[in-house]
């Protein structure tokens, strides 16, 4: 009996948590939309610098 009740409890707890996750308002999309125009030069420069740093040195 305990196993049945505990499995039902876990099942409904997972369903409840999933519903909470689905219903939450995602601020990341708004943040990304607003901040991309301001921060894209920094991010692109960081990516280019990182790509140059990890490239193997070529001996001449």
Secondary structure, 3 states (H helix, E strand, C coil): CHHHHHHHHHHHHHHHHHHHHHHCCCHHHHHHHHHHHHHHHHHHHHHHHHHHHHCCCCCC
